[in-house]
Amino acid sequence: MSYILEAACLCNKGKVRKNNEDNFFFNKEYLDAMNDGLEAPLSLRKDLRENIFLAVFDGMGGENFGELASYAAADCMKDIAFEAGSDFVSEGKFLNDVCLKANDAVVARQKKLLTDRMGSTLVGLYFSNNDVYACNLGDSRAYRYRAGELLQISVDHVAKNGNYKSKKAPLTQHLGIDPDNYILEPYIAKGGQKPGDQYLLCSDGLTDMLTDQEISEIMEKTGSAEECVRCLVDAALEKGGRDNTTVIVARLKENPLEVKSAKEDSQLEKKKSGISGLAKRLTSGIIQTSDKGKSKNSLKKTTIMICAIAAAVCIAFGILLFTTILPGTRYKKALVLMESEKYEEAYKAFIQLGNYKDSPEKADECGEELRKATDYEKAIALMENGDYQEAADLFASLGEYKDSAKKSSLCNIIVEVMNAAKERLIQSIIPGK
C-alpha cells in the first residue's frame, strides 16, 4: 500500500525581529536570502511512491549572516535532495551525506565572506520505501503525531553543562562547522509510514512560544495541513512572536486510487467467479443428461453444447477485459503520472484512452500544464538574453504558475531602471532633452 502525502509550509518573520533568518526546502522551493517570510502557505500533494525530502533551516550569526547561512543550506538542497534512489546507498547514508553537503555550502559561504560568525540549524524529513526518516543538527525540531500522541523524533543539540538561565544554551551541532576542526554528527531516526500520521518540522520560533501540549491540540483539531500551519504560526504570534517561525506539516493518507483498485479487483473476482460457476452448473447438468441418454447422438450434442458454452465464456471475459479491465488499469496509471507532474506521459496516456471516463478533460489539463511549462522556459530564456519586457509579459500571462508573478515583477523593475538610466544618459549628452 502506498500513501498520499499532503503537506503545507508557512514562514513568518515574527513581531520582534527586523529580518528573517529562517528558510526551508519544500517541493523544490525556498526563500531568497533577503526575505520577509511567506504571506500565504505553500502546499503540495504527492504520491509517496516517489522519494520526498522536506527541511527547515534556522540561520544564526547576527547582521545578515543568519539569513545567508540558511539560504546557502536551502539553495544546495535543490542539487542534492533528489539524488537518493541508488540501490547501493542506504537512506541513512544518503541523509548523512545531505547534512555534510549542506554544511560544506555554509562553510564555503563563511570563507567567501571572511567570517566564522554564521551557521544554521537543519531538520528534515525523508519519505522513502514505506519508511520515514528524520535528521537534524541543532535545536530545530521534528515531531510525529499519531493516535493522539505527539512524539519528538529529533534531538536538541544544545550544551547541557553551564548556567544559561539568562540566555539560550549554545548549540553543540549545527551547519557551518569546519570539518577540519570538529566532527559533524547529524542525528538520524527511522520509522514506518501509517495512514493518519502527521509530521511537523519547525524552527524554535514555534517551540519557544508553544508547549508540546498546545502543539498537539492544534494538530488534533485542524482539518488540513494548510489550516494546521496557519493555526500554529498564529498561535506563536499570539504568544508574542519573539523569533522567526517556520513550520512544515505533512499528513499521510491512503491512496484513493489503490483503495478503489482493491474494490474493483474484488468486484471483478466476483464476476469471474459467477461466470465460472454458471459454466460449471450448465456443464454439470448437460453431463448428467448425457449419462441418462447413452446414444451417440446425445454425446455429440453434449460435446457441441460444452464447446458453445466455453466459447461464450471466453467471449464474455474478452469483452470484460477490453472494455473494463485494461482501460481502467491504463486510466489509473495516467492519473498517477498526472499527480506526479509527469504531464507529457500523462497527456499521451489520456489521449490513447479516447473517451473513456473523463480522459479528454484530463488530457486538456495536462496539455495546459505542458503549455505553461514551455512558456515558462521561454520566459526564462528571454530573461537570460536581456529581453526583460517580453519576459515580463510572458511571465504575467502565466499567472500563479511557479514563481511567474515574482519574476514578472522583477523584470518590470529592471525595465523601469533601464529606462530611467537611458533617460538620464540622454539628458547628460543632449542638454535640454
SULMO-V225715 format. One record per run of one state. SS is the DSSP state (H for helix, E for strand, L for the rest). FROM is the first residue (numbers start at 1). TO is the last residue. Records with the same first field share a line. If there is no record, write none. Layout:
SS = FROM-TO / FROM-TO
This chain:
L = 1-2 / 13-21 / 27-28 / 30-36 / 38-41 / 48-51 / 61-64 / 81-90 / 114-118 / 121-121 / 129-130 / 138-140 / 147-148 / 153-157 / 159-170 / 172-174 / 176-186 / 193-197 / 203-203 / 208-211 / 222-224 / 239-244 / 255-255 / 293-295 / 340-342 / 353-358 / 385-387 / 398-403 / 430-433
E = 3-12 / 22-26 / 29-29 / 37-37 / 42-47 / 52-60 / 119-120 / 122-128 / 131-137 / 141-146 / 149-152 / 158-158 / 171-171 / 175-175 / 187-192 / 198-202 / 245-254
H = 65-80 / 91-113 / 204-207 / 212-221 / 225-238 / 256-292 / 296-339 / 343-352 / 359-384 / 388-397 / 404-429
